[in-house]
């Protein structure tokens, strides 16, 4: 009789453990889709669309493209952007050798359909896995200066 009682107790403990494991497993399975999604675009998918909120795209550049603004933008571009986008903005930076679709800012038509607000948004928030965000490392004015500088790279 004692063996039967201990066998029943063991069976109940195994059932309890199995139930607990299943509960934890299903908690994770159902909790993952409920996680808030990051507002990063899909990384380098051919047909992936990068969405910029319309209110951000419509933001006007409050910094005039003065020689001082361009000099500041050039300095920051050299620190943060040139390694991929190229020293002259031609898209041939050292880090971009394996990247496809690197924009050539020296071509006048490259940024023709982009607003300053869009360029600001992309710089601040990044774009996919290959372009990290500037985030809070730079002040808004610094990013607007970089927007002015990048626009100035287009050969007229």
C-alpha positions in Angstrom: 0.0 0.0 0.0 2.8 2.4 0.8 4.4 2.0 -2.7 1.0 2.7 -4.3 0.6 6.0 -2.3 4.2 7.1 -3.1 3.5 6.2 -6.8 0.4 8.3 -6.8 2.3 11.2 -5.1 5.1 10.9 -7.7 2.5 10.9 -10.5 0.8 14.0 -9.2 4.2 15.8 -8.9 5.1 14.9 -12.5 1.7 16.1 -13.7 2.2 19.3 -11.8 5.7 19.9 -13.2 4.5 19.1 -16.7 1.5 21.5 -16.3 3.8 24.2 -15.0 6.3 23.8 -17.9 3.4 23.9 -20.4 2.0 27.0 -18.7 5.4 28.8 -18.8 5.9 27.8 -22.5 2.5 29.0 -23.6 2.9 32.2 -21.6 6.0 33.0 -23.7 4.5 31.9 -26.9 1.4 34.1 -26.5 3.4 37.0 -24.9 5.8 37.5 -27.8 3.3 38.8 -30.3 2.0 41.2 -27.7 5.4 42.9 -27.4 5.4 46.5 -28.8 7.0 46.7 -32.2 9.9 49.0 -32.7 9.4 51.7 -35.3 12.4 50.6 -37.3 11.9 49.6 -40.9 12.6 46.1 -42.1 16.3 45.7 -42.7 17.3 45.8 -46.4 14.3 44.0 -47.8 14.1 44.8 -51.5 10.5 45.8 -51.4 10.3 47.0 -47.8 8.9 50.4 -47.5 10.4 52.9 -45.0 7.6 54.9 -43.5 8.3 58.4 -42.2 5.4 60.0 -40.4 3.9 62.8 -42.5 4.2 65.4 -39.7 8.0 64.7 -39.5 8.4 64.8 -43.3 6.7 68.2 -43.4 9.0 69.8 -40.8 10.8 72.7 -42.3 14.5 73.2 -41.7 14.9 76.0 -39.2 18.7 76.4 -40.0 19.7 78.4 -43.0 22.5 76.8 -45.2 25.0 79.5 -44.3 28.8 78.9 -44.7 28.9 78.4 -40.9 26.0 75.8 -41.0 27.7 73.9 -43.9 31.1 73.9 -42.0 29.4 72.4 -38.9 27.5 69.9 -40.9 30.6 68.8 -42.8 32.4 68.2 -39.5 29.6 66.1 -38.1 29.2 64.3 -41.4 32.9 63.4 -41.3 32.5 61.8 -37.9 29.3 59.9 -38.3 28.4 59.5 -42.0 31.5 59.5 -44.2 32.5 55.9 -43.3 29.5 54.6 -45.2 28.3 57.5 -47.4 31.8 58.4 -48.5 34.0 61.4 -47.7 32.4 63.3 -50.7 29.0 61.8 -50.3 29.3 59.5 -53.3 28.2 56.4 -51.4 31.6 54.8 -51.6 32.7 54.8 -48.0 34.9 52.1 -46.5 32.0 50.5 -44.6 29.7 50.5 -47.6 31.6 48.2 -49.9 29.1 45.3 -49.3 26.0 47.5 -49.1 23.7 47.8 -52.0 21.6 50.8 -52.8 23.9 53.3 -51.0 22.7 56.7 -52.2 25.1 59.0 -54.1 24.5 62.5 -52.6 26.6 64.0 -55.4 23.9 63.3 -57.9 21.3 66.1 -58.1 18.4 63.7 -58.4 19.2 61.5 -55.4 17.5 63.8 -52.8 15.2 65.6 -55.2 12.1 63.8 -53.8 13.2 64.0 -50.2 12.2 66.8 -47.9 14.6 68.2 -45.3 12.2 66.8 -42.6 12.6 63.3 -44.1 16.4 63.6 -44.1 16.3 64.8 -40.5 14.0 61.9 -39.5 16.2 59.3 -41.2 19.4 60.8 -39.6 17.8 61.0 -36.1 16.1 57.5 -36.2 18.3 55.5 -38.5 17.1 53.3 -41.4 17.2 49.5 -41.0 20.1 47.6 -39.7 22.8 49.3 -41.8 22.1 52.9 -40.8 22.2 53.3 -37.1 20.3 56.2 -35.6 22.0 59.4 -34.5 19.5 59.3 -31.6 20.2 61.8 -28.8 23.9 62.0 -29.5 23.3 65.1 -31.6 21.3 68.2 -31.0 18.5 69.0 -33.4 20.5 72.0 -34.8 23.5 69.7 -35.5 21.3 67.3 -37.5 19.8 70.2 -39.5 23.4 71.4 -40.3 24.1 67.9 -41.6 21.0 68.0 -43.7 22.2 71.3 -45.2 25.7 69.9 -45.8 24.3 66.7 -47.5 22.1 68.9 -49.7 25.2 70.9 -50.7 27.0 67.8 -51.9 24.9 67.6 -55.1 26.8 68.7 -58.1 25.0 71.5 -59.8 
